[in-house]
């Protein structure tokens, strides 16, 4: 068992538990954490087997942290503007757009932070060569992004309009799904370019 990975997972679980103290949106937060469980599975498995590169492990963990923060505030109300202003990084009038863009950040990071794990999985489980592993990992990101947006669309059918809007975080943008998928594609393309350049340099 990798002790470093064990400490990271325990820290993440404690952090997640803390976000449930005095929940702001109990029902929606609970629903959001279905994704947290899925992200925890490969971390817990690898914590014991210790086969995943640390870059892939940390990538999943960082994305899970972003998701947990988003779940706490159901994405649409993450007070990142107030946090940045309180740290003195920018003043209160820096953010001109009234829309909360935290969900945009997470979709971009979906492409960036999960790419190392998917590239590793393609090489290990599908026995792909480095170039093919990068391409297939890139395709998986696009497919996963599309499937998630379809899942959100299905929720709008079975949930009340208010609940669906709280979960989806569209904030009145009819092109929200398309923009989210573009950001995931952009993030994964940046990572694909990095891995291709790295592989070329190694050769």
C-alpha positions in Angstrom: 0.0 0.0 0.0 1.3 3.4 -1.0 1.3 5.6 2.2 1.3 8.9 0.3 -1.7 7.9 -1.7 -3.4 6.6 1.5 -2.9 10.0 3.2 -4.2 11.9 0.1 -7.3 9.8 0.0 -8.0 10.1 3.7 -7.5 13.9 3.5 -9.9 14.1 0.6 -12.5 12.1 2.5 -12.2 14.3 5.5 -12.4 17.4 3.3 -15.6 16.0 1.6 -17.1 15.3 5.0 -16.5 18.9 6.1 -18.4 20.3 3.1 -21.5 18.5 4.5 -21.5 20.6 7.6 -24.5 22.9 7.5 -25.3 22.1 3.9 -26.6 24.9 1.8 -28.5 22.8 -0.7 -28.9 19.3 1.0 -30.9 17.5 -1.7 -28.8 18.8 -4.6 -25.5 18.3 -2.9 -26.3 14.7 -2.2 -27.2 14.1 -5.8 -24.0 15.7 -7.0 -21.9 13.3 -4.9 -22.8 10.3 -7.1 -19.9 11.6 -9.2 -17.6 11.8 -6.2 -18.2 8.1 -5.5 -17.2 7.2 -9.1 -14.0 9.3 -8.8 -13.1 7.6 -5.5 -13.2 4.1 -6.9 -10.0 4.2 -9.0 -8.2 6.1 -6.2 -9.1 3.5 -3.5 -8.2 0.6 -5.8 -4.8 2.1 -6.7 -4.2 3.1 -3.1 -3.8 -0.6 -2.5 -2.3 -1.8 -5.8 -0.1 1.2 -6.4 0.2 0.9 -10.2 -1.1 4.3 -11.3 1.4 7.1 -12.0 1.3 9.8 -9.4 0.4 12.4 -12.0 -2.7 10.4 -12.9 -3.6 9.8 -9.2 -3.2 13.5 -8.3 -5.1 14.5 -11.4 -8.2 12.5 -10.4 -7.9 13.8 -6.8 -7.7 17.5 -7.9 -10.7 17.1 -10.1 -12.6 15.4 -7.3 -11.7 18.4 -5.0 -13.1 20.8 -7.6 -16.2 18.7 -7.9 -16.7 18.5 -4.1 -16.5 22.3 -3.9 -18.9 22.6 -6.7 -21.3 20.2 -5.1 -21.3 22.2 -1.9 -22.5 25.3 -3.7 -24.3 23.3 -6.5 -21.8 24.9 -8.9 -23.9 28.0 -9.7 -23.2 29.7 -6.4 -19.5 28.9 -5.7 -18.3 32.3 -4.2 -15.0 32.3 -6.1 -15.3 36.0 -6.9 -15.6 36.8 -3.2 -12.7 34.4 -2.3 -10.4 36.0 -4.9 -11.3 39.5 -3.8 -10.9 38.7 -0.1 -7.3 37.5 -0.8 -6.5 40.8 -2.4 -5.7 39.2 -5.8 -8.3 41.5 -7.5 -10.7 44.1 -6.3 -14.4 43.7 -6.1 -15.2 45.3 -9.4 -12.8 43.0 -11.4 -15.5 40.5 -12.4 -17.9 42.3 -14.8 -19.9 39.2 -15.8 -22.7 38.4 -13.4 -22.6 34.7 -14.4 -20.9 32.3 -12.1 -18.3 30.5 -14.3 -17.1 27.9 -11.8 -18.8 25.1 -13.8 -16.9 26.3 -16.9 -13.6 25.8 -15.0 -14.5 22.3 -13.9 -15.4 21.3 -17.5 -12.1 22.5 -18.7 -10.3 20.7 -15.9 -12.3 17.5 -16.8 -10.2 17.5 -20.0 -7.0 18.5 -18.3 -6.9 16.6 -15.0 -8.5 13.3 -16.1 -6.4 13.0 -19.2 -3.3 11.5 -17.5 -5.4 8.7 -16.0 -7.2 7.9 -19.2 -3.9 7.9 -21.2 -2.5 5.5 -18.6 -5.6 3.3 -18.6 -5.5 3.1 -22.4 -1.8 1.9 -22.3 -2.3 -0.5 -19.5 -5.7 -2.0 -20.1 -6.1 -1.6 -23.8 -2.3 -2.3 -24.5 -2.2 0.7 -26.8 1.0 2.4 -28.0 1.7 5.9 -26.7 0.4 7.7 -29.8 -2.8 5.6 -29.9 -3.3 5.9 -26.1 -3.2 9.7 -26.4 -5.8 9.7 -29.2 -8.1 7.3 -27.6 -7.9 9.2 -24.3 -8.8 12.4 -26.1 -11.8 10.6 -27.7 -12.9 9.3 -24.3 -13.0 12.8 -22.9 -15.2 14.0 -25.7 -17.5 11.0 -25.3 -17.7 11.4 -21.5 -18.5 15.1 -21.8 -21.3 14.4 -24.3 -22.7 11.6 -22.2 -22.7 13.8 -19.1 -24.6 16.6 -20.9 -27.1 14.0 -22.2 -27.5 12.9 -18.6 -28.2 16.4 -17.5 -30.8 16.8 -20.3 -32.6 13.6 -19.1 -32.7 15.1 -15.6 -34.7 18.0 -16.9 -37.3 15.5 -18.0 -37.7 13.7 -14.7 -37.1 16.6 -12.2 -38.9 19.8 -11.6 -37.6 22.8 -13.6 -36.2 24.4 -10.4 -34.4 21.2 -9.3 -33.1 20.6 -12.8 -31.7 24.1 -13.1 -30.1 23.8 -9.7 -28.3 20.6 -10.7 -27.4 21.6 -14.3 -26.2 25.1 -13.5 -27.3 26.5 -16.9 -28.0 29.9 -15.4 -30.3 30.7 -18.3 -27.7 29.9 -21.0 -29.4 27.8 -23.8 -25.9 27.0 -25.2 -24.5 25.9 -21.8 -24.1 22.2 -22.8 -22.2 23.1 -26.0 -19.9 25.5 -24.2 -19.2 22.9 -21.6 -18.2 20.3 -24.2 -16.0 22.8 -26.0 -14.1 23.6 -22.8 -13.6 19.9 -22.1 -12.4 19.4 -25.6 -10.0 22.4 -25.2 -8.6 21.0 -22.0 -8.0 17.5 -23.4 -6.5 19.0 -26.6 -4.0 20.9 -24.5 -3.0 17.7 -22.7 -2.9 15.7 -25.8 -0.5 18.2 -27.4 1.6 18.0 -24.2 1.8 14.2 -24.3 2.6 14.1 -28.0 5.4 16.6 -27.6 6.7 14.7 -24.6 6.7 11.4 -26.5 8.4 13.0 -29.4 11.1 14.4 -27.2 11.7 11.0 -25.5 12.1 9.4 -28.9 
